[in-house]
Amino acid sequence: MDALVLARWQFGITTVYHFFFVPLTLGLSLLVAIMETMYVRTGNPVYKKITQFWGRLFLINFAMGVATGIVQEFQFGMNWSEYSRFVGDIFGAPLAIEALLAFFLESTFLGIWIFGWEKLGKGLHCIVMWLVVVGSNLSAMWILIANSFMQQPGGYTLRNGRAEMTDFSALLTNPNLWVQFPHVITAGIATASFFVLGISAYHLLRGKGQKDFYMKSAQIGLIAAVISSILVAMVGHTQAQHMVATQPMKMAAAEALWDSEAPASFSIFTIGDEKNRNDVFAIRIPTLLTILSYNQVSGQVKGINDLQKEYEQKYGPGDYVPPVWVTYWSFRAMVGAGILMIVLSLYGLFLLWKGKLADRRRYLFLLPFAIALPYIANSAGWIMTEIGRQPWAVFGLMKTSAGVSTTVGPEAVLFSLIIFTLLYGALAGADVYLMVRYGRKDESEATPFAGGEDDDSKLLVSAY
């Protein structure tokens, strides 16, 4: 393998590792803030314990997210230095703002929140947590501003072989951002909701601790799960329609649609021959893809073969087809996991309405395993988004092959790939260990949240 292949593997592995932690940080910060708001409004000490219980787990996840995110930006200047030379004038600005503004806001107020129990007033302490929520989501927004330029570039001019920014507001108003950002945020809330719901179900099954404590947690998680899983599907549908208009090749690959169709059929199951670009076996629903793409029964969806010819005329000779099987199956993994989340959450809401949630042990047994569903959907969706854009690093402007460093050799990339993979694996193992350790404790075993002399507090402070 050459440096390009290794650099792509390294960036893909480190990004997917990092994205294990980001959605939970985004969503759990919001749920913890809601829990603390309920404590402030009601004065019920149970909500304080609930806030501290889930706050512990949020802190562990946040620490791991920071650790896995540090190397992301360094790769742009090292393995992808040619990419940085070409687009750094644009790409660097939102990343710098994210680090200097949003991340500092988030981490500073998180520190105040951790050590401010019993030192700040209840209302002020709750406001601090809401500022953590603002910082977390602003951080995600600036990252997605940078990524949206890669998906749909705008506000630039080409000068001296580089893309230079001419309109900063165009980055902020990028149409791709405003379909991608809501999708990421609602996915984060769904991740946190099933996380809370799964752990609460585990404790309800054990029958230890205060049932009221875990029922209240489960109710919060369940209501948030219903809302977020439906919203993530709705905004995902909008994002897919935007993709049809701006990156039709990605949608064609996601549907294994080799030839243009009007109206176009939706693939339920396809085994394709990528080399010859045709179907070996396919089950398709007529007209459905056109309906999903345009909200009407008439309209053409362009296929891979026609788009390849179109791109050759526009951009010159080359292969403009992404890996179809990866794009196709990652799209279905994301959608399938999302549908299961909607079904599980709606059934749980029905049980909650009937007052039977705590009695349906088979349903409760499924929920800890359902924690994996949003992680599958998040990872598959991100893989589909990035691999489906290939061969472009910046769509229509720069191919991925042109962005790799000309001075970093394959040996150096291979060495760092192995080190980062092992290091991130160790961090993921530490995260799972800490999550399991604190998630299995019931509220009666919980020690002071932070600042105490017990081993648990020292471990959490060290993690921060």
DOGU-917036 format. One line per 10 residues: number of its first residue (from 1); for each residue x, y negated, z negated of C-alpha. Coordinates in nm, 4 decimals. Layout:
% DOGU-917036
NUM) X,Y,Z | ...;
This chain:
% DOGU-917036
1) 0.0000,0.0000,0.0000 | 0.1182,-0.3505,0.0768 | 0.1034,-0.6617,-0.1421 | -0.2353,-0.7656,-0.0009 | -0.4087,-0.4404,-0.0931 | -0.2482,-0.4335,-0.4376 | -0.3315,-0.7995,-0.5026 | -0.6929,-0.7364,-0.4081 | -0.7088,-0.4366,-0.6397 | -0.5551,-0.6351,-0.9226;
11) -0.7903,-0.9278,-0.8873 | -1.0904,-0.6981,-0.8524 | -1.0025,-0.4927,-1.1606 | -0.9241,-0.7901,-1.3844 | -1.2352,-0.9782,-1.2704 | -1.4692,-0.6846,-1.3326 | -1.3097,-0.6286,-1.6747 | -1.3590,-0.9961,-1.7567 | -1.7174,-0.9922,-1.6344 | -1.8017,-0.7165,-1.8814;
21) -1.7809,-0.9808,-2.1544 | -1.8999,-1.3034,-1.9897 | -2.2735,-1.2277,-1.9499 | -2.3053,-1.1134,-2.3112 | -2.1349,-1.4337,-2.4275 | -2.3765,-1.6454,-2.2230 | -2.6887,-1.4647,-2.3365 | -2.6032,-1.3789,-2.6969 | -2.5009,-1.7367,-2.7751 | -2.8549,-1.8412,-2.6790;
31) -3.0248,-1.5655,-2.8786 | -2.8144,-1.6376,-3.1885 | -2.9046,-2.0069,-3.1574 | -3.2740,-1.9131,-3.1354 | -3.2393,-1.6874,-3.4407 | -3.0768,-1.9657,-3.6415 | -3.3435,-2.2121,-3.5261 | -3.6074,-1.9734,-3.6600 | -3.4208,-1.9653,-3.9919 | -3.4101,-2.3455,-4.0093;
41) -3.7776,-2.3839,-3.9195 | -3.9128,-2.1082,-4.1470 | -3.6598,-2.1035,-4.4298 | -3.6899,-1.7233,-4.4245 | -3.3554,-1.5796,-4.5459 | -3.4087,-1.2726,-4.3261 | -3.3467,-1.4886,-4.0198 | -3.0221,-1.6115,-4.1739 | -2.9053,-1.2526,-4.2132 | -3.0185,-1.1775,-3.8586;
51) -2.8210,-1.4757,-3.7276 | -2.5080,-1.3672,-3.9132 | -2.5431,-1.0027,-3.8086 | -2.5633,-1.0833,-3.4363 | -2.3173,-1.3709,-3.4766 | -2.0509,-1.1220,-3.5796 | -2.0981,-0.9273,-3.2587 | -2.1051,-1.2459,-3.0535 | -1.7708,-1.3506,-3.2037 | -1.6056,-1.0181,-3.1181;
61) -1.7289,-1.0344,-2.7603 | -1.6250,-1.3992,-2.7240 | -1.2702,-1.3224,-2.8381 | -1.2364,-1.0388,-2.5891 | -1.3812,-1.2515,-2.3111 | -1.1200,-1.5192,-2.3701 | -0.8373,-1.2667,-2.3765 | -0.9423,-1.1058,-2.0494 | -1.0045,-1.4393,-1.8785 | -0.6636,-1.5934,-1.9353;
71) -0.4891,-1.4187,-1.6458 | -0.7590,-1.5004,-1.3894 | -0.6312,-1.8484,-1.3058 | -0.2659,-1.7428,-1.3118 | -0.3322,-1.5007,-1.0276 | -0.4375,-1.7876,-0.8015 | -0.0936,-1.9439,-0.8350 | 0.1011,-1.6197,-0.8082 | -0.0540,-1.3358,-0.6077 | -0.2733,-1.5802,-0.4139;
81) -0.0407,-1.8769,-0.3787 | -0.1225,-1.9274,-0.0085 | -0.4890,-1.9468,-0.1000 | -0.4063,-2.2038,-0.3677 | -0.2011,-2.4087,-0.1226 | -0.4883,-2.4159,0.1228 | -0.7796,-2.4846,-0.1106 | -0.6206,-2.5901,-0.4401 | -0.7191,-2.9550,-0.3984 | -1.0840,-2.8447,-0.4173;
91) -1.0756,-2.5222,-0.6145 | -0.8538,-2.6538,-0.8920 | -1.0812,-2.9404,-0.9972 | -1.3766,-2.7380,-1.1347 | -1.1401,-2.4867,-1.2967 | -0.9549,-2.7674,-1.4748 | -1.2810,-2.9246,-1.5914 | -1.4010,-2.5863,-1.7138 | -1.0891,-2.5355,-1.9252 | -1.0463,-2.8894,-2.0566;
101) -1.4118,-2.9757,-2.1163 | -1.6505,-2.6821,-2.1308 | -1.4240,-2.4186,-2.2887 | -1.2813,-2.6596,-2.5478 | -1.6371,-2.7682,-2.6361 | -1.7459,-2.4086,-2.6724 | -1.4485,-2.2835,-2.8729 | -1.4227,-2.5897,-3.0989 | -1.7845,-2.5813,-3.2066 | -1.7740,-2.2040,-3.2407;
111) -1.4927,-2.2472,-3.4928 | -1.7002,-2.5047,-3.6829 | -1.9973,-2.2681,-3.6754 | -1.7932,-1.9746,-3.8076 | -1.6439,-2.1621,-4.1011 | -1.9352,-2.3996,-4.1593 | -2.1697,-2.1625,-4.3403 | -2.2624,-2.3122,-4.6788 | -2.0503,-2.6195,-4.5937 | -2.2789,-2.7867,-4.3388;
121) -2.6469,-2.8505,-4.3779 | -2.8785,-2.5936,-4.2201 | -2.9953,-2.8264,-3.9454 | -2.6461,-2.9505,-3.8576 | -2.5079,-2.5979,-3.8582 | -2.7839,-2.4941,-3.6154 | -2.7053,-2.7896,-3.3873 | -2.3425,-2.6746,-3.3783 | -2.4548,-2.3346,-3.2473 | -2.6625,-2.4999,-2.9767;
131) -2.3514,-2.6935,-2.8728 | -2.1755,-2.3568,-2.8388 | -2.4587,-2.2518,-2.6049 | -2.4150,-2.5710,-2.4013 | -2.0383,-2.5184,-2.3793 | -2.0742,-2.1526,-2.2753 | -2.3177,-2.2274,-1.9974 | -2.1271,-2.5346,-1.8780 | -1.8192,-2.3142,-1.8568 | -2.0081,-2.0682,-1.6381;
141) -2.1386,-2.3508,-1.4215 | -1.7923,-2.4893,-1.3421 | -1.6621,-2.1438,-1.2564 | -1.9574,-2.0923,-1.0238 | -1.9008,-2.4335,-0.8666 | -1.5573,-2.3090,-0.7636 | -1.6949,-1.9746,-0.6464 | -1.9802,-2.1360,-0.4538 | -1.7281,-2.3275,-0.2453 | -1.5857,-1.9900,-0.1426;
151) -1.9340,-1.8726,-0.0455 | -2.0549,-2.1909,0.1252 | -1.7787,-2.4537,0.1632 | -1.8729,-2.8207,0.1733 | -1.7423,-3.1648,0.0817 | -1.3991,-3.1143,0.2411 | -1.1886,-3.2041,0.5393 | -0.9039,-3.0110,0.7021 | -0.5829,-3.2127,0.6962 | -0.2218,-3.0965,0.7412;
161) -0.3255,-2.7320,0.7258 | -0.5108,-2.7713,0.3949 | -0.8706,-2.8153,0.2845 | -0.8903,-3.1448,0.0958 | -1.1821,-3.2712,-0.1084 | -1.3722,-3.5647,0.0374 | -1.6956,-3.5496,-0.1627 | -1.6936,-3.4216,-0.5217 | -2.0716,-3.4538,-0.5413 | -2.0994,-3.2005,-0.2592;
171) -1.9441,-2.9404,-0.4908 | -2.2053,-3.0154,-0.7565 | -2.4953,-3.0047,-0.5109 | -2.3772,-2.6984,-0.3200 | -2.6984,-2.5082,-0.2329 | -2.5292,-2.1769,-0.3161 | -2.4582,-2.2956,-0.6708 | -2.8229,-2.3588,-0.7462 | -2.9289,-2.0089,-0.6502 | -2.6238,-1.8385,-0.8019;
181) -2.6088,-2.0212,-1.1369 | -2.9679,-1.9354,-1.2465 | -2.9060,-1.5740,-1.1443 | -2.5943,-1.5496,-1.3631 | -2.7583,-1.7206,-1.6616 | -3.0713,-1.5049,-1.6545 | -2.8517,-1.1968,-1.6108 | -2.6585,-1.3017,-1.9222 | -2.9786,-1.3359,-2.1230 | -3.0934,-0.9942,-1.9997;
191) -2.7586,-0.8451,-2.1054 | -2.7868,-0.9914,-2.4551 | -3.1538,-0.8928,-2.4827 | -3.0890,-0.5259,-2.4138 | -2.7825,-0.5397,-2.6381 | -2.9945,-0.6668,-2.9294 | -3.2808,-0.4333,-2.8445 | -3.0590,-0.1240,-2.8181 | -2.8778,-0.1773,-3.1479 | -3.2032,-0.2637,-3.3260;
201) -3.3588,0.0569,-3.1915 | -3.0596,0.2547,-3.3221 | -3.1181,0.1241,-3.6745 | -3.4930,0.1786,-3.6555 | -3.4267,0.5408,-3.5601 | -3.1858,0.5834,-3.8515 | -3.4487,0.4545,-4.0909 | -3.1886,0.2880,-4.3114 | -3.1858,-0.0745,-4.4181 | -3.4767,-0.3145,-4.4070;
211) -3.7216,-0.2207,-4.1347 | -3.8434,-0.5806,-4.1180 | -3.4897,-0.6986,-4.0382 | -3.4551,-0.4786,-3.7310 | -3.8150,-0.5194,-3.6195 | -3.7683,-0.8969,-3.6087 | -3.4438,-0.8505,-3.4137 | -3.6136,-0.6070,-3.1768 | -3.9031,-0.8485,-3.1203 | -3.6651,-1.1299,-3.0273;
221) -3.4681,-0.8992,-2.7989 | -3.7800,-0.7519,-2.6400 | -3.9486,-1.0832,-2.5611 | -3.6234,-1.2184,-2.4184 | -3.5752,-0.8953,-2.2192 | -3.9164,-0.9216,-2.0541 | -3.8708,-1.2865,-1.9612 | -3.5088,-1.2580,-1.8442 | -3.5428,-0.9298,-1.6501 | -3.8353,-1.0703,-1.4513;
231) -3.6650,-1.4065,-1.3983 | -3.3378,-1.2475,-1.2873 | -3.5305,-1.0547,-1.0202 | -3.7107,-1.3698,-0.9043 | -3.4001,-1.5874,-0.8780 | -3.2127,-1.2925,-0.7269 | -3.4759,-1.2793,-0.4543 | -3.4189,-1.6507,-0.3869 | -3.0442,-1.5942,-0.3756 | -3.0886,-1.3107,-0.1262;
241) -3.2975,-1.5337,0.1005 | -3.0253,-1.7974,0.0842 | -2.7716,-1.5292,0.1740 | -2.9708,-1.4343,0.4854 | -2.9376,-1.7946,0.6027 | -2.5738,-1.8608,0.5097 | -2.3997,-1.5188,0.5065 | -2.6142,-1.2922,0.7271 | -2.3345,-1.0368,0.7627 | -2.3444,-0.9729,0.3871;
251) -2.7166,-0.9009,0.3989 | -2.6773,-0.6832,0.7075 | -2.4098,-0.4790,0.5273 | -2.6234,-0.4597,0.2114 | -2.9017,-0.3074,0.4222 | -2.6818,-0.1033,0.6606 | -2.8646,-0.2870,0.9385 | -2.6498,-0.2132,1.2429 | -2.8654,-0.3817,1.5072 | -3.0863,-0.6883,1.4831;
261) -3.4545,-0.6212,1.4214 | -3.7639,-0.8395,1.4430 | -3.9374,-0.7563,1.2173 | -3.6632,-0.5783,1.0204 | -3.7043,-0.2631,0.8114 | -3.5823,-0.2216,0.4531 | -3.3527,0.0708,0.3776 | -3.4604,0.3052,0.0980 | -3.1767,0.5497,0.1620 | -2.9177,0.5434,0.4365;
271) -2.6167,0.7553,0.5207 | -2.4251,0.5609,0.7796 | -2.1327,0.6124,1.0142 | -1.9256,0.2977,0.9617 | -1.6760,0.3865,1.2329 | -1.9400,0.4071,1.5052 | -2.1799,0.1686,1.3296 | -2.4941,0.3741,1.3394 | -2.7146,0.5787,1.1074 | -2.6582,0.9438,1.0322;
281) -2.9749,0.9593,0.8248 | -3.2055,0.6824,0.7076 | -3.5351,0.6291,0.5310 | -3.6655,0.2783,0.5976 | -3.9841,0.0820,0.5305 | -4.0888,-0.1093,0.8433 | -4.1123,-0.4907,0.8267 | -4.0259,-0.5105,0.4535 | -3.6807,-0.6679,0.4998 | -3.8310,-0.9466,0.7099;
291) -4.0955,-1.0080,0.4426 | -3.8294,-1.0230,0.1717 | -3.6091,-1.2489,0.3845 | -3.8682,-1.5014,0.4999 | -4.1856,-1.4414,0.2950 | -4.3666,-1.3617,0.6187 | -4.4182,-1.0615,0.8461 | -4.2451,-1.2087,1.1509 | -3.8820,-1.3013,1.1897 | -3.5520,-1.1536,1.2986;
301) -3.2822,-1.0290,1.0635 | -2.9498,-1.0100,1.2433 | -2.7634,-0.6800,1.2475 | -2.3954,-0.6005,1.2030 | -2.3170,-0.5374,1.5712 | -2.4718,-0.8619,1.6927 | -2.3087,-1.0632,1.4135 | -1.9688,-0.9104,1.4922 | -1.9976,-1.0326,1.8524 | -2.1179,-1.3735,1.7353;
311) -1.8278,-1.4139,1.4915 | -1.5732,-1.3034,1.7510 | -1.6924,-1.5826,1.9778 | -1.6942,-1.8368,1.6941 | -1.3802,-1.7441,1.4976 | -1.1745,-1.5408,1.7459 | -1.0856,-1.1720,1.7711 | -1.1005,-0.9674,1.4505 | -1.3099,-0.7371,1.2351 | -1.5735,-0.9384,1.0498;
321) -1.7619,-0.6445,0.8982 | -1.7189,-0.5923,0.5198 | -1.6980,-0.2411,0.3720 | -2.0581,-0.1402,0.4355 | -2.0848,0.1530,0.1981 | -1.9578,-0.0510,-0.0997 | -2.1874,-0.3440,-0.0199 | -2.4860,-0.1154,0.0441 | -2.4588,0.0964,-0.2713 | -2.3554,-0.1845,-0.5070;
331) -2.6669,-0.3741,-0.3959 | -2.8822,-0.0716,-0.4748 | -2.7135,-0.0116,-0.8097 | -2.7888,-0.3728,-0.9049 | -3.1521,-0.3581,-0.7898 | -3.2128,-0.0136,-0.9383 | -3.0771,-0.1123,-1.2791 | -3.2837,-0.4303,-1.2656 | -3.6064,-0.2409,-1.1934 | -3.5414,-0.0048,-1.4857;
341) -3.4857,-0.3054,-1.7125 | -3.8201,-0.4569,-1.6106 | -4.0047,-0.1267,-1.6644 | -3.8460,-0.0588,-2.0037 | -3.9011,-0.4101,-2.1332 | -4.2631,-0.4300,-2.0161 | -4.3428,-0.0933,-2.1754 | -4.1757,-0.2077,-2.4953 | -4.3807,-0.5270,-2.4956 | -4.6957,-0.3175,-2.4577;
351) -4.5928,-0.1045,-2.7580 | -4.5160,-0.4187,-2.9565 | -4.8598,-0.5618,-2.8733 | -5.0218,-0.2356,-2.9878 | -4.8140,-0.2335,-3.3067 | -4.6571,0.1012,-3.2137 | -4.2995,0.0028,-3.1252 | -4.1416,0.1484,-3.4393 | -4.3341,0.4759,-3.3997 | -4.2312,0.5622,-3.0409;
361) -3.9107,0.7440,-3.1227 | -3.8533,0.8685,-2.7657 | -3.8677,0.5128,-2.6388 | -3.6383,0.3918,-2.9175 | -3.3989,0.6750,-2.8342 | -3.3653,0.5441,-2.4764 | -3.2883,0.1842,-2.5733 | -2.9278,0.2264,-2.6962 | -2.8464,0.3897,-2.3608 | -3.0303,0.1082,-2.1812;
371) -2.7618,-0.1318,-2.3053 | -2.5607,-0.0063,-2.0062 | -2.8215,-0.1154,-1.7486 | -2.7410,-0.4885,-1.7371 | -2.3677,-0.4094,-1.7337 | -2.4221,-0.1873,-1.4300 | -2.6318,-0.4559,-1.2623 | -2.3833,-0.7352,-1.3438 | -2.0784,-0.5468,-1.2192 | -2.2503,-0.4116,-0.9083;
381) -2.3883,-0.7552,-0.8228 | -2.0507,-0.9229,-0.8575 | -1.8810,-0.6526,-0.6470 | -2.1477,-0.6903,-0.3797 | -2.1115,-1.0698,-0.3800 | -1.7337,-1.0670,-0.3361 | -1.6778,-0.7607,-0.1181 | -1.9746,-0.8490,0.1010 | -1.8017,-1.1802,0.1881 | -1.4992,-1.0043,0.3336;
391) -1.2886,-1.0581,0.5403 | -1.3202,-1.4164,0.4136 | -1.1640,-1.5661,0.1024 | -1.3414,-1.8933,0.1877 | -1.6274,-1.8150,0.4220 | -1.5568,-1.9375,0.7725 | -1.2347,-2.1168,0.6702 | -0.9757,-1.8749,0.5377 | -0.9427,-1.4991,0.5607 | -0.8390,-1.3038,0.2536;
401) -0.5321,-1.1707,0.4338 | -0.4061,-1.5289,0.4799 | -0.4353,-1.6137,0.1111 | -0.1913,-1.3649,-0.0375 | 0.1524,-1.4818,-0.1497 | 0.4349,-1.4497,0.1029 | 0.7000,-1.4225,-0.1687 | 0.5526,-1.1852,-0.4294 | 0.6395,-0.8342,-0.3170 | 0.4316,-0.5178,-0.3552;
411) 0.6564,-0.3832,-0.6332 | 0.5858,-0.6862,-0.8543 | 0.2125,-0.6713,-0.7841 | 0.2009,-0.2972,-0.8522 | 0.3839,-0.3443,-1.1830 | 0.1490,-0.6213,-1.2980 | -0.1526,-0.4232,-1.1730 | -0.0576,-0.1282,-1.3943 | 0.0192,-0.3502,-1.6946 | -0.3016,-0.5517,-1.6672;
421) -0.5151,-0.2426,-1.6125 | -0.3708,-0.0744,-1.9218 | -0.3871,-0.3943,-2.1279 | -0.7450,-0.4670,-2.0296 | -0.8352,-0.1054,-2.0973 | -0.6904,-0.1402,-2.4471 | -0.8849,-0.4629,-2.5033 | -1.2041,-0.2962,-2.3815 | -1.1387,-0.0087,-2.6216 | -1.0847,-0.2554,-2.9067;
431) -1.4068,-0.4329,-2.8163 | -1.6078,-0.1103,-2.8125 | -1.4528,-0.0067,-3.1452 | -1.5374,-0.3365,-3.3135 | -1.8846,-0.3507,-3.1605 | -1.9620,0.0033,-3.2770 | -1.8128,-0.0628,-3.6216 | -2.0184,-0.3727,-3.6884 | -2.3220,-0.2716,-3.4865 | -2.3690,0.0472,-3.6907;
441) -2.3614,-0.1370,-4.0218 | -2.7020,-0.2265,-4.1563 | -2.7736,-0.5600,-4.3190 | -2.7177,-0.4213,-4.6709 | -2.3574,-0.3317,-4.5801 | -2.2814,-0.6700,-4.4261 | -2.0123,-0.8697,-4.6021 | -1.9804,-1.2511,-4.6013 | -1.9653,-1.3789,-4.2437 | -1.6308,-1.5590,-4.2572;
451) -1.3922,-1.7153,-4.4994 | -1.4055,-1.4341,-4.7544 | -1.1206,-1.2190,-4.8771 | -1.2688,-0.8878,-4.7642 | -1.1132,-0.6876,-4.4831 | -1.4085,-0.7455,-4.2506 | -1.3851,-1.1234,-4.2751 | -1.0086,-1.1172,-4.2226 | -1.0502,-0.8982,-3.9152 | -1.3132,-1.1260,-3.7648;
461) -1.1122,-1.4409,-3.8348 | -0.8078,-1.2770,-3.6726 | -1.0200,-1.1891,-3.3702 | -1.1252,-1.5533,-3.3379;
